[in-house]
Amino acid sequence: IFSIGILVDDAIVVVENIHRHMHLYPNRKLVDLIPGAVDEVGGPTILATFTVIAALLPMAFVSGLMGPYMSPIPINASMGMVISLAIAFVLTPWMAQRWLQPVDAAHAGHGHEAPSGLSAKLMPLATRVFTPFIDPVKGHANRLKLWGGILLLIALSLVPPVQQWVVLKMLPFDNKSEFQVILDMPAGTPMETTAAVLQRMGAELAKVPEVSDWQTYAGTAAPINFNGLVRQYGLRQSGHMGDIQVNLVGAHDRHDQSHVIATRVRPALVKIAQAAGGRVKVVEVPPGPPVMAPLVAEVYGPDAASRLATARAIRGVMAQQPGIVDVDSSDIAPMKEERLVIDRTRAMKRGVAPAQIVGTLGTALHGDDIGFLHDASTYPVPLRLGLPVADLQDTAAAQQLTVRSAAVGAGQAGNMAPTSDGLVPLRDLLRTEVGEVEQPIWHKDGLPVNFVFADMAAQVDADGQLHGTDSPLYGLFAMRSQILGLDVPGGPITEHAVSAPSDPYRGIQLKWDGESQITYETFRDMGAAYGVGLILIYLLVVAQFGSYRTPLVIMAPIPLTIIGVMPGHALLGAPFTATSMIGMIALAGIIVRNSILLVDFIELQVRQGVSLGQAVIQSAATRAQPIALTALAAMGGAFFILDDPIFNGLAISLIFGILVSSLLTLVVIPLLYFRTYRHKYGA
């Protein structure tokens, strides 16, 4: 998009100037006019192209997980613009020499600048617009009113994000063909119970018309996917864990996007899981780098007990927060644990080896394949020996089993003797110790930590429309003060927004991670890239014009882009994302490009003896055509990605930003130049 727009822009500038020279010098051959005409706009065109490259180039240095997503943009766009520059200076003049028709001498300027074509039609309008602002008496007051009006527009354009009419988000959800349902039942739940809950969820999903099919996985993880790489789904290998992989019909065969469908089915799935005592998460394939969860709170502290208490308190706050869903944590629910300990003394007196006891319990509780069913099946069917599922709820049935003693007939006496058939009940050889299941110990970068996970979801009405926001940033800010005010052991809580604490054992410390961390890193690096790009643009313009004030005039319209960008997002109901920021960075280069053409034309006219006021008017009328065509070319390219779920932010920034800023630039830049240099030229 950038390269095509710049290519069209370069070609328009070159052809327009060739055509202008044809009107000025109608008696000269076209082959003699072209070198001078191209040379006249060559410097500004080269400079304008490199300003766009300078604006985009720093994006190659975006760090973090978004770096690989950003680096191809400046590289490809820069190469395309360099190639377009070569085409404009080589191919375009050659085509102009072959195809442009000679100018009628009766309508030529004969060495004098005379507006023609669209410029002549725009000259009366430009005169009416600029005359009040360059008037020697009232011009100053009128310009102040104009500057005030523009500042007011900039201030009003900041209202949508403040009022949440435009939501700030890392990346919008993509329209994928699948999503995943993660089920966590209470620890110790038999796999058959987990499978039954998954089947009930599957029956609910069958009611959704957009769902084509689904696969359930009980006691094991679904095939690893993009999310699973970071969320470690491959470790989900316990009977109380389950997955459902949901596949949707094609994007062209359904009205709603996958995010709307996933949001719509979540309440019913949560109700089924809660009725069985479980927790469920609806996980979508991320458009950007995957994270552990959109909202992640990392809890550091001096001991496991204080970390656990803090994590559970944070989890309670999240569960009560409107819009926060899929709340979970890295700890497990408190649960009693029975440990069967072998009484070795008693076992040896009865002639039973400990290995016999362990083997019998293993077969009873986990099952053991003792053979295969010979029924001519394609695949072997194992014969598994073990206790029925109903008897696995406790250890009573297992302790009723017996083991054979090696001491039969050996003369053991008293109550230690085995039965007459040599079988000894396991209950006589075991003792039961009751305790609590140990909490898992998690580490990140070598530091002990407890995690709390959550997501942010909008509400779906009966028409399938989303209401509210699904940006995790707003959920984080809404509950942040409440979390930091919690009264927890080892408190108060100290917050870290960027990096882990240097001393994690000095009290309870909290670090936010997940999408908020990537959002911070991305916008921080892109903001820095934006600043570096502006510095590079300033240095390039200083080198071209040999002035420190002229670059400030040329770069002044950059803030005008926000007047179109934010209202455009609000009008279309789109979030402001990282791709929107890319569009704003590109806009800086495009707007500076237009400014350079205007300022260069004004200085050219002044050097030819035209008064500053008249040069200002002629610059707007003459350069309006190439600037308008450039804007239409870039906006037309952006229209093709306007319906893309990910890059519509880029399209909105380009369309509305170029539309508004191009119109304002035609007025603001000439007047700023007039205001800056009017005393120098005696205007």
C-alpha positions as CSV (number, residue, x, y, z in Angstrom):
1,I,0.0,0.0,0.0
2,F,2.8,2.4,1.0
3,S,4.8,1.6,-2.1
4,I,1.9,1.9,-4.5
5,G,0.8,5.2,-3.0
6,I,4.4,6.6,-3.1
7,L,4.9,5.4,-6.7
8,V,1.7,7.1,-7.9
9,D,2.8,10.3,-5.9
10,D,6.2,10.4,-7.5
11,A,4.8,9.8,-11.0
12,I,2.2,12.5,-10.5
13,V,4.8,15.1,-9.3
14,V,7.1,14.4,-12.2
15,V,4.4,14.4,-14.9
16,E,2.7,17.5,-13.4
17,N,6.0,19.4,-13.5
18,I,6.7,18.3,-17.0
19,H,3.3,19.5,-18.0
20,R,3.9,22.8,-16.3
21,H,7.1,23.3,-18.2
22,M,5.4,22.5,-21.4
23,H,3.0,25.4,-20.7
24,L,5.9,27.7,-19.8
25,Y,8.0,26.9,-22.8
26,P,5.7,25.7,-25.6
27,N,8.3,26.2,-28.4
28,R,10.9,23.9,-26.8
29,K,11.0,20.2,-27.7
30,L,9.7,17.9,-25.1
31,V,12.9,15.9,-25.0
32,D,14.8,19.1,-24.0
33,L,12.2,20.1,-21.4
34,I,12.1,16.8,-19.5
35,P,15.6,16.9,-17.9
36,G,15.0,20.3,-16.4
37,A,11.5,19.6,-15.3
38,V,12.5,16.4,-13.6
39,D,15.6,18.0,-12.0
40,E,13.4,20.8,-10.6
41,V,11.3,18.3,-8.5
42,G,14.0,15.7,-8.2
43,G,15.4,17.0,-4.9
44,P,12.1,17.5,-3.1
45,T,10.8,14.1,-4.4
46,I,13.9,12.3,-3.3
47,L,13.7,14.0,0.1
48,A,10.0,13.3,0.4
49,T,10.5,9.6,-0.3
50,F,13.3,9.3,2.2
51,T,11.2,11.0,4.9
52,V,8.7,8.2,4.6
53,I,11.5,5.7,4.8
54,A,12.8,7.5,7.8
55,A,9.4,7.3,9.5
56,L,9.0,3.6,8.9
57,L,12.6,2.4,9.4
58,P,12.8,2.5,13.2
59,M,10.0,0.0,13.4
60,A,12.5,-2.6,12.5
61,F,13.9,-2.2,16.0
62,V,10.7,-3.0,17.9
63,S,11.7,-5.6,20.5
64,G,9.8,-8.2,22.4
65,L,7.4,-10.8,21.0
66,M,6.0,-8.2,18.5
67,G,9.4,-7.6,16.9
68,P,9.1,-10.4,14.2
69,Y,5.7,-9.1,13.3
70,M,6.9,-5.5,12.8
71,S,10.3,-5.9,11.2
72,P,9.1,-6.9,7.6
73,I,7.0,-3.7,7.3
74,P,9.8,-1.1,7.1
75,I,12.1,-3.4,5.1
76,N,9.6,-4.2,2.4
77,A,8.0,-0.7,2.3
78,S,11.4,1.0,2.1
79,M,12.6,-1.3,-0.8
80,G,9.3,-0.7,-2.6
81,M,9.7,3.1,-2.2
82,V,13.3,3.1,-3.5
83,I,12.2,1.1,-6.5
84,S,9.2,3.5,-7.1
85,L,11.6,6.4,-7.0
86,A,13.7,4.9,-9.7
87,I,10.6,4.2,-11.8
88,A,9.5,7.8,-11.4
89,F,12.8,9.2,-12.6
90,V,13.4,6.8,-15.4
91,L,10.3,5.1,-16.7
92,T,7.8,8.0,-16.1
93,P,9.8,10.6,-18.1
94,W,10.3,8.2,-20.9
95,M,6.5,7.5,-21.1
96,A,5.8,11.2,-20.8
97,Q,8.1,11.9,-23.8
98,R,6.3,9.3,-25.9
99,W,2.7,9.9,-24.9
100,L,2.2,13.6,-23.8
101,Q,0.6,15.8,-26.4
102,P,2.1,19.2,-27.3
103,V,0.6,22.2,-25.6
104,D,-1.4,24.7,-27.7
105,A,0.8,27.8,-27.9
106,A,-2.3,30.0,-27.6
107,H,-2.8,28.7,-24.0
108,A,0.9,28.7,-23.0
109,G,2.6,31.0,-20.5
110,H,5.7,31.7,-22.7
111,G,8.1,31.7,-19.7
112,H,5.7,33.1,-17.2
113,E,3.9,31.0,-14.5
114,A,0.3,30.8,-15.5
115,P,-2.0,28.4,-13.8
116,S,-3.7,25.9,-16.2
117,G,-6.0,23.0,-16.0
118,L,-7.2,22.2,-12.5
119,S,-4.8,24.7,-11.0
120,A,-6.5,27.5,-12.9
121,K,-9.9,26.3,-11.7
122,L,-8.7,26.2,-8.1
123,M,-7.0,29.6,-8.2
124,P,-10.2,31.6,-7.4
125,L,-11.0,29.3,-4.5
126,A,-7.5,29.5,-3.1
127,T,-7.6,33.3,-3.4
128,R,-10.8,33.5,-1.4
129,V,-9.5,31.1,1.3
130,F,-6.1,32.7,1.8
131,T,-6.8,36.4,1.3
132,P,-8.3,36.9,4.9
133,F,-5.2,35.2,6.4
134,I,-2.6,37.1,4.5
135,D,-4.3,40.5,4.8
136,P,-1.9,43.1,6.2
137,V,-4.5,44.4,8.7
138,K,-6.7,41.5,9.8
139,G,-4.5,38.6,8.8
140,H,-2.8,38.2,12.2
141,A,-6.2,37.9,14.0
142,N,-7.6,35.6,11.5
143,R,-4.6,33.3,11.7
144,L,-4.9,33.2,15.5
145,K,-8.5,32.1,15.1
146,L,-7.4,29.4,12.7
147,W,-4.7,28.1,15.0
148,G,-7.2,28.1,17.9
149,G,-9.7,26.2,15.8
150,I,-7.1,23.6,14.9
151,L,-6.0,23.1,18.5
152,L,-9.7,22.7,19.5
153,L,-10.1,20.0,16.8
154,I,-7.0,18.2,18.1
155,A,-8.4,18.4,21.7
156,L,-11.8,17.1,20.6
157,S,-10.1,14.2,18.7
158,L,-8.7,13.0,22.1
159,V,-12.2,12.7,23.6
160,P,-13.0,9.3,22.0
161,P,-10.2,7.4,23.7
162,V,-10.8,9.2,27.0
163,Q,-14.5,8.4,26.9
164,Q,-13.8,4.8,25.6
165,W,-15.6,5.5,22.3
166,V,-12.3,4.2,20.9
167,V,-10.8,1.3,22.9
168,L,-7.1,0.8,23.1
169,K,-6.0,-2.7,22.4
170,M,-2.9,-4.6,21.4
171,L,-4.5,-6.4,18.4
172,P,-8.2,-7.1,17.6
173,F,-9.4,-10.7,17.4
174,D,-8.9,-12.4,14.1
175,N,-11.7,-14.3,12.3
176,K,-10.4,-17.8,12.8
177,S,-12.0,-21.1,12.0
178,E,-11.5,-22.6,15.4
179,F,-11.3,-22.0,19.1
180,Q,-10.6,-24.2,22.2
181,V,-12.4,-25.0,25.4
182,I,-10.2,-25.8,28.4
183,L,-11.8,-27.7,31.3
184,D,-10.3,-28.1,34.8
185,M,-12.2,-30.3,37.2
186,P,-11.3,-30.6,40.9
187,A,-8.0,-32.5,41.4
188,G,-8.6,-36.2,41.8
189,T,-11.7,-36.3,39.5
190,P,-11.8,-39.5,37.6
191,M,-11.2,-39.2,33.9
192,E,-14.6,-40.7,33.2
193,T,-16.3,-37.9,35.0
194,T,-14.3,-35.4,33.1
195,A,-15.2,-37.1,29.8
196,A,-18.9,-36.9,30.8
197,V,-18.7,-33.2,31.4
198,L,-16.9,-32.7,28.1
199,Q,-19.7,-34.7,26.4
200,R,-22.4,-32.4,27.9
201,M,-20.4,-29.4,26.6
202,G,-20.2,-31.0,23.2
203,A,-23.9,-31.4,23.1
204,E,-24.3,-27.7,23.9
205,L,-21.8,-26.8,21.1
206,A,-23.9,-28.9,18.7
207,K,-26.7,-26.4,19.1
208,V,-24.5,-23.6,17.6
209,P,-25.1,-23.4,13.9
210,E,-21.6,-22.1,13.1
211,V,-19.9,-25.2,14.7
212,S,-19.1,-27.8,12.1
213,D,-17.5,-30.4,14.5
214,W,-15.5,-30.8,17.7
215,Q,-13.2,-33.2,19.3
216,T,-13.0,-33.9,23.1
217,Y,-9.8,-35.0,24.9
218,A,-10.1,-36.2,28.5
219,G,-7.1,-36.9,30.6
220,T,-4.7,-35.7,27.9
221,A,-4.0,-32.6,25.9
222,A,-5.3,-31.8,22.5
223,P,-2.7,-31.6,19.7
224,I,-0.4,-28.7,20.4
225,N,-1.4,-25.4,18.8
226,F,-0.2,-21.8,18.7
227,N,-1.5,-21.1,22.2
228,G,-0.2,-24.3,23.6
229,L,3.4,-23.4,22.8
230,V,3.4,-20.7,25.6
231,R,0.6,-21.9,27.8
232,Q,2.2,-25.4,28.1
233,Y,-0.9,-27.3,27.2
234,G,1.3,-30.3,26.5
235,L,1.6,-30.8,30.3
236,R,-2.1,-31.3,30.7
237,Q,-1.9,-35.1,31.3
238,S,-4.2,-35.7,34.3
239,G,-7.6,-37.3,34.6
240,H,-9.3,-34.0,35.9
241,M,-8.2,-32.1,32.8
242,G,-9.9,-31.9,29.5
243,D,-9.9,-30.1,26.1
244,I,-12.4,-29.5,23.4
245,Q,-11.1,-28.5,20.0
246,V,-14.0,-26.6,18.2
247,N,-14.0,-26.2,14.4
248,L,-16.2,-23.6,12.7
249,V,-17.6,-23.5,9.3
250,G,-15.8,-21.3,6.8
251,A,-15.7,-17.6,7.2
252,H,-17.8,-17.0,4.1
253,D,-20.5,-19.4,5.4
254,R,-21.2,-17.6,8.6
255,H,-22.3,-14.1,9.5
256,D,-20.5,-13.7,12.9
257,Q,-16.8,-13.7,13.4
258,S,-15.2,-16.4,15.5
259,H,-14.7,-14.0,18.5
260,V,-18.4,-13.3,18.6
261,I,-19.2,-17.0,18.4
262,A,-16.7,-17.8,21.2
263,T,-18.1,-15.0,23.4
264,R,-21.7,-16.2,22.7
265,V,-21.1,-19.8,23.8
266,R,-19.0,-19.0,26.9
267,P,-21.9,-18.5,29.4
268,A,-23.6,-21.9,28.6
269,L,-20.3,-23.8,28.8
270,V,-19.4,-22.1,32.1
271,K,-22.8,-23.1,33.5
272,I,-22.2,-26.7,32.6
273,A,-18.7,-26.7,34.1
274,Q,-19.8,-25.0,37.3
275,A,-22.6,-27.4,37.8
276,A,-20.0,-30.2,37.9
277,G,-17.6,-28.3,40.1
278,G,-15.2,-27.4,37.3
279,R,-13.7,-24.3,35.7
280,V,-13.7,-23.6,32.0
281,K,-11.8,-21.3,29.7
282,V,-12.7,-20.4,26.1
283,V,-9.4,-19.8,24.3
284,E,-9.1,-18.2,20.9
285,V,-6.2,-18.3,18.5
286,P,-4.4,-15.0,19.0
287,P,-3.7,-12.7,16.1
288,G,-0.3,-11.9,17.6
289,P,2.1,-13.6,19.9
290,P,0.5,-16.0,22.4
291,V,0.6,-15.2,26.1
292,M,-0.2,-17.3,29.2
293,A,-3.4,-15.3,29.4
294,P,-4.7,-11.9,28.5
295,L,-4.5,-10.9,32.1
296,V,-1.7,-12.3,34.2
297,A,-0.8,-11.3,37.8
298,E,2.6,-12.6,39.0
299,V,2.8,-12.7,42.8
300,Y,6.3,-12.7,44.4
301,G,6.8,-13.0,48.1
302,P,9.1,-14.2,50.9
303,D,7.3,-17.6,51.5
304,A,4.9,-19.9,49.8
305,A,2.1,-19.3,52.3
306,S,2.0,-15.5,51.8
307,R,2.2,-15.9,48.0
308,L,-0.7,-18.4,48.0
309,A,-2.9,-16.2,50.2
310,T,-2.2,-13.1,48.0
311,A,-2.9,-15.0,44.8
312,R,-6.2,-16.3,46.2
313,A,-7.2,-12.8,47.3
314,I,-6.4,-11.4,43.9
315,R,-8.4,-14.1,42.2
316,G,-11.3,-13.2,44.4
317,V,-11.2,-9.6,43.3
318,M,-11.0,-10.6,39.6
319,A,-14.0,-13.0,40.0
320,Q,-16.1,-10.1,41.2
321,Q,-15.0,-7.7,38.5
322,P,-17.6,-7.1,35.7
323,G,-16.3,-8.3,32.4
324,I,-13.5,-10.4,33.8
325,V,-14.0,-14.1,32.9
326,D,-12.0,-17.4,32.9
327,V,-10.4,-16.5,36.3
328,D,-7.9,-19.1,37.4
329,S,-4.7,-19.5,39.3
330,S,-1.6,-21.7,39.3
331,D,-2.5,-23.2,42.7
332,I,-4.8,-26.1,43.3
333,A,-7.9,-26.3,45.6
334,P,-7.2,-27.6,49.1
335,M,-7.8,-31.3,49.1
336,K,-7.2,-34.1,51.5
337,E,-4.8,-36.8,50.5
338,E,-4.6,-40.4,51.9
339,R,-1.2,-41.9,51.9
340,L,-1.0,-45.7,52.2
341,V,2.2,-46.5,54.1
342,I,3.5,-50.1,54.1
343,D,4.1,-51.5,57.6
344,R,7.3,-53.3,56.7
345,T,7.7,-55.1,60.0
346,R,4.2,-56.6,59.8
347,A,4.6,-57.4,56.1
348,M,7.9,-59.3,56.6
349,K,6.5,-61.3,59.5
350,R,3.6,-62.4,57.3
351,G,6.0,-63.3,54.4
352,V,4.9,-60.5,52.1
353,A,7.4,-58.4,50.1
354,P,6.7,-54.7,49.8
355,A,7.0,-55.0,46.0
356,Q,3.9,-57.3,46.1
357,I,1.9,-54.7,47.9
358,V,2.9,-52.0,45.5
359,G,2.2,-54.1,42.4
360,T,-1.3,-55.1,43.7
361,L,-2.2,-51.5,44.5
362,G,-0.9,-50.3,41.1
363,T,-3.0,-52.9,39.3
364,A,-6.1,-52.1,41.3
365,L,-5.9,-48.3,41.0
366,H,-4.3,-47.8,37.6
367,G,-5.1,-51.0,35.8
368,D,-2.9,-53.5,34.2
369,D,-3.1,-55.0,30.7
370,I,-3.0,-58.8,31.1
371,G,-3.7,-59.8,27.6
372,F,-5.6,-59.1,24.4
373,L,-9.1,-59.9,23.2
374,H,-8.9,-62.4,20.2
375,D,-11.9,-61.3,18.2
376,A,-10.2,-60.7,14.7
377,S,-10.3,-56.9,15.2
378,T,-8.0,-54.7,13.1
379,Y,-6.4,-53.3,16.2
380,P,-5.7,-55.2,19.4
381,V,-8.1,-54.7,22.2
382,P,-6.3,-55.0,25.6
383,L,-7.8,-56.9,28.5
384,R,-7.3,-54.5,31.5
385,L,-7.5,-55.7,35.1
386,G,-8.4,-53.2,37.7
387,L,-11.0,-52.0,40.1
388,P,-14.3,-50.6,38.8
389,V,-14.5,-46.8,38.4
390,A,-17.1,-46.6,41.2
391,D,-14.6,-48.1,43.7
392,L,-11.8,-45.6,42.9
393,Q,-13.4,-42.7,44.9
394,D,-11.4,-43.9,48.1
395,T,-8.9,-46.5,49.1
396,A,-11.4,-48.8,51.0
397,A,-12.0,-51.2,48.1
398,A,-8.2,-51.4,47.3
399,Q,-7.4,-52.3,50.9
400,Q,-9.9,-55.2,50.8
401,L,-7.6,-56.9,48.2
402,T,-5.2,-59.7,49.3
403,V,-1.7,-60.7,48.5
404,R,-0.2,-64.2,48.7
405,S,2.2,-64.9,51.6
406,A,5.4,-66.7,51.1
407,A,5.2,-67.9,54.7
408,V,2.4,-70.6,54.4
409,G,3.5,-73.6,56.4
410,A,6.5,-71.9,57.8
411,G,5.1,-72.1,61.3
412,Q,4.3,-68.4,62.0
413,A,2.0,-68.2,65.0
414,G,-0.3,-65.7,66.6
415,N,-2.2,-63.0,64.8
416,M,0.6,-62.5,62.4
417,A,0.0,-65.8,60.6
418,P,-1.6,-65.7,57.1
419,T,-4.9,-67.4,56.3
420,S,-5.0,-71.0,55.5
421,D,-4.9,-70.4,51.8
422,G,-1.9,-68.1,52.2
423,L,-3.8,-64.8,51.4
424,V,-3.2,-61.7,53.5
425,P,-5.6,-58.6,53.3
426,L,-3.8,-55.4,52.4
427,R,-5.5,-53.6,55.2
428,D,-3.4,-55.6,57.7
429,L,-0.2,-54.5,56.0
430,L,-1.0,-50.8,55.5
431,R,-1.6,-47.8,57.6
432,T,-3.4,-44.7,56.4
433,E,-1.9,-41.2,56.9
434,V,-4.3,-38.3,56.0
435,G,-2.8,-34.9,54.9
436,E,-3.3,-32.2,52.3
437,V,-2.2,-32.3,48.7
438,E,1.0,-30.3,48.3
439,Q,0.7,-27.1,46.2
440,P,2.7,-27.0,43.0
441,I,5.8,-24.7,43.1
442,W,6.1,-22.5,40.1
443,H,9.2,-20.5,39.1
444,K,9.8,-17.8,36.5
445,D,13.4,-16.8,35.7
446,G,14.5,-18.8,38.8
447,L,12.2,-16.9,41.2
448,P,9.3,-18.6,43.0
449,V,6.0,-17.2,41.9
450,N,2.2,-17.7,41.9
451,F,0.1,-16.9,38.9
452,V,-3.4,-15.6,38.6
453,F,-5.0,-15.7,35.1
454,A,-8.0,-14.0,33.7
455,D,-9.6,-12.8,30.4
456,M,-11.8,-9.8,29.5
457,A,-14.9,-10.5,27.5
458,A,-17.7,-8.3,26.1
459,Q,-21.4,-9.1,26.3
460,V,-23.3,-10.4,23.3
461,D,-26.9,-9.3,22.8
462,A,-29.7,-11.3,21.1
463,D,-28.6,-9.8,17.7
464,G,-25.1,-11.1,18.1
465,Q,-23.6,-7.6,18.7
466,L,-20.9,-7.1,21.3
467,H,-21.4,-4.6,24.0
468,G,-18.6,-3.4,26.4
469,T,-15.0,-3.9,25.8
470,D,-12.8,-7.0,25.5
471,S,-9.5,-5.1,26.0
472,P,-7.7,-6.5,29.1
473,L,-6.2,-3.1,29.8
474,Y,-9.5,-1.6,30.9
475,G,-10.2,-4.6,33.2
476,L,-6.7,-4.3,34.7
477,F,-7.1,-0.5,35.4
478,A,-10.6,-1.0,36.8
479,M,-9.4,-3.5,39.5
480,R,-5.9,-2.3,40.0
481,S,-6.5,0.0,43.0
482,Q,-8.7,-2.6,44.7
483,I,-6.0,-5.3,44.4
484,L,-3.2,-3.0,45.6
485,G,-5.4,-2.2,48.7
486,L,-5.8,-5.8,49.7
487,D,-4.9,-6.7,53.3
488,V,-2.7,-9.8,52.8
489,P,0.0,-11.5,54.9
490,G,3.4,-9.8,54.2
491,G,1.6,-6.8,52.7
492,P,1.1,-4.2,51.5
493,I,1.4,-5.2,47.9
494,T,4.1,-3.4,45.8
495,E,3.4,-3.1,42.1
496,H,5.8,-3.7,39.2
497,A,4.4,-2.8,35.8
498,V,7.4,-3.6,33.6
499,S,9.9,-6.0,35.1
500,A,10.1,-8.5,37.9
501,P,11.2,-7.3,41.3
502,S,15.0,-7.3,41.9
503,D,14.4,-8.5,45.5
504,P,11.4,-10.8,45.4
505,Y,11.7,-11.7,49.1
506,R,11.1,-8.2,50.4
507,G,7.4,-8.3,51.0
508,I,4.6,-9.2,48.6
509,Q,5.2,-7.8,45.1
510,L,3.0,-7.9,42.1
511,K,3.9,-7.8,38.4
512,W,1.4,-7.6,35.6
513,D,2.1,-9.8,32.6
514,G,0.2,-11.2,29.6
515,E,-1.3,-8.9,26.9
516,S,-0.7,-5.8,29.0
517,Q,3.1,-6.5,29.1
518,I,3.2,-7.0,25.3
519,T,1.0,-3.9,24.8
520,Y,3.4,-1.8,26.9
521,E,6.5,-3.1,25.1
522,T,5.0,-2.7,21.7
523,F,3.7,0.8,22.1
524,R,6.8,1.9,24.0
525,D,9.0,0.7,21.1
526,M,6.7,2.0,18.4
527,G,6.5,5.4,20.3
528,A,10.3,5.5,20.4
529,A,10.5,4.5,16.8
530,Y,8.0,7.3,16.0
531,G,10.2,9.8,17.9
532,V,13.4,8.6,16.2
533,G,11.6,8.8,12.8
534,L,10.7,12.4,13.4
535,I,14.3,13.3,14.3
536,L,15.5,11.6,11.1
537,I,12.9,13.5,9.1
538,Y,14.0,16.8,10.7
539,L,17.7,16.2,9.9
540,L,16.9,15.3,6.3
541,V,14.8,18.4,5.8
542,V,17.5,20.6,7.4
543,A,20.1,19.2,5.0
544,Q,17.8,19.9,2.0
545,F,16.6,23.4,2.9
546,G,19.6,24.6,4.9
547,S,17.4,26.0,7.6
548,Y,16.4,25.0,11.1
549,R,13.0,26.8,11.0
550,T,11.7,25.4,7.7
551,P,11.7,21.8,8.9
552,L,9.6,22.9,11.9
553,V,7.1,24.4,9.4
554,I,7.1,21.3,7.3
555,M,6.6,18.9,10.2
556,A,4.0,21.0,12.0
557,P,1.0,19.2,10.3
558,I,2.0,15.9,11.8
559,P,-0.3,16.3,14.8
560,L,-3.2,17.0,12.4
561,T,-3.3,13.3,11.6
562,I,-4.9,12.6,14.9
563,I,-7.9,14.8,13.9
564,G,-8.9,12.1,11.4
565,V,-7.5,9.0,13.0
566,M,-9.4,8.9,16.3
567,P,-12.8,10.1,15.0
568,G,-12.4,7.6,12.2
569,H,-12.0,4.7,14.7
570,A,-14.9,6.0,16.7
571,L,-17.1,6.3,13.6
572,L,-16.5,2.7,12.6
573,G,-16.4,1.3,16.1
574,A,-12.9,-0.1,15.8
575,P,-10.3,-0.3,18.5
576,F,-7.0,1.6,18.3
577,T,-4.4,-1.1,17.9
578,A,-0.8,-1.6,17.0
579,T,-1.7,-1.6,13.3
580,S,-3.4,1.7,13.8
581,M,-0.2,3.0,15.2
582,I,1.7,1.7,12.1
583,G,-0.7,3.8,10.1
584,M,0.0,6.9,12.2
585,I,3.7,6.4,11.7
586,A,3.3,6.1,8.0
587,L,1.0,9.2,8.0
588,A,3.9,11.2,9.4
589,G,6.0,10.5,6.4
590,I,3.2,11.1,3.9
591,I,2.1,14.4,5.4
592,V,5.7,15.6,5.5
593,R,5.9,14.7,1.9
594,N,3.1,16.9,1.0
595,S,4.6,19.7,3.1
596,I,7.9,19.5,1.3
597,L,6.1,19.9,-2.1
598,L,4.3,23.0,-0.9
599,V,7.3,24.7,0.7
600,D,9.6,23.9,-2.2
601,F,7.0,25.4,-4.7
602,I,6.7,28.5,-2.5
603,E,10.4,29.0,-2.4
604,L,10.7,28.4,-6.2
605,Q,8.0,31.0,-6.9
606,V,9.7,33.6,-4.6
607,R,13.0,33.0,-6.3
608,Q,11.3,33.8,-9.6
609,G,10.1,37.1,-8.3
610,V,6.6,36.3,-7.2
611,S,5.4,38.0,-4.0
612,L,5.2,35.8,-0.9
613,G,1.4,36.2,-0.6
614,Q,0.8,35.3,-4.2
615,A,3.3,32.3,-3.9
616,V,1.3,31.0,-1.0
617,I,-1.9,31.1,-2.9
618,Q,-0.4,29.6,-6.0
619,S,1.3,26.8,-4.0
620,A,-2.1,25.6,-2.7
621,A,-3.8,25.8,-6.1
622,T,-0.9,24.2,-8.0
623,R,0.0,21.4,-5.6
624,A,-3.6,20.5,-4.8
625,Q,-3.8,18.2,-7.7
626,P,-0.7,16.0,-7.0
627,I,-1.5,16.0,-3.2
628,A,-5.1,15.0,-3.8
629,L,-4.2,12.3,-6.3
630,T,-1.6,11.0,-3.8
631,A,-4.2,10.9,-1.0
632,L,-6.7,9.1,-3.2
633,A,-4.1,6.5,-4.3
634,A,-3.1,5.8,-0.7
635,M,-6.7,5.8,0.5
636,G,-7.8,3.5,-2.3
637,G,-5.1,1.0,-1.4
638,A,-6.2,1.1,2.2
639,F,-9.9,0.3,1.3
640,F,-8.8,-3.2,0.2
641,I,-7.9,-4.1,3.8
642,L,-10.7,-2.2,5.5
643,D,-12.7,-5.4,6.2
644,D,-9.6,-7.3,7.5
645,P,-10.0,-8.0,11.2
646,I,-6.4,-7.3,12.0
647,F,-5.3,-4.6,9.6
648,N,-8.5,-2.5,9.5
649,G,-6.9,-0.2,12.1
650,L,-4.1,0.5,9.6
651,A,-6.7,1.1,6.9
652,I,-8.8,3.5,9.1
653,S,-5.7,5.5,10.1
654,L,-4.6,5.9,6.5
655,I,-8.1,6.7,5.1
656,F,-9.3,9.2,7.7
657,G,-5.8,10.5,8.6
658,I,-4.9,11.2,5.0
659,L,-8.3,12.7,4.2
660,V,-8.3,15.2,7.0
661,S,-4.6,16.0,7.2
662,S,-4.3,16.5,3.4
663,L,-7.1,19.1,3.4
664,L,-5.7,20.9,6.4
665,T,-2.1,20.7,5.1
666,L,-3.0,22.7,1.9
667,V,-4.1,25.5,4.2
668,V,-1.8,25.2,7.3
669,I,1.6,24.8,5.6
670,P,1.4,27.8,3.3
671,L,0.1,30.0,6.1
672,L,2.8,28.7,8.5
673,Y,5.4,29.5,6.0
674,F,3.9,32.9,5.4
675,R,3.8,33.6,9.2
676,T,7.4,32.5,9.6
677,Y,9.0,34.3,6.8
678,R,6.7,37.3,6.1
679,H,9.2,39.8,7.7
680,K,12.1,38.3,5.7
681,Y,10.3,38.9,2.4
682,G,8.6,42.2,3.5
683,A,5.0,40.8,3.3
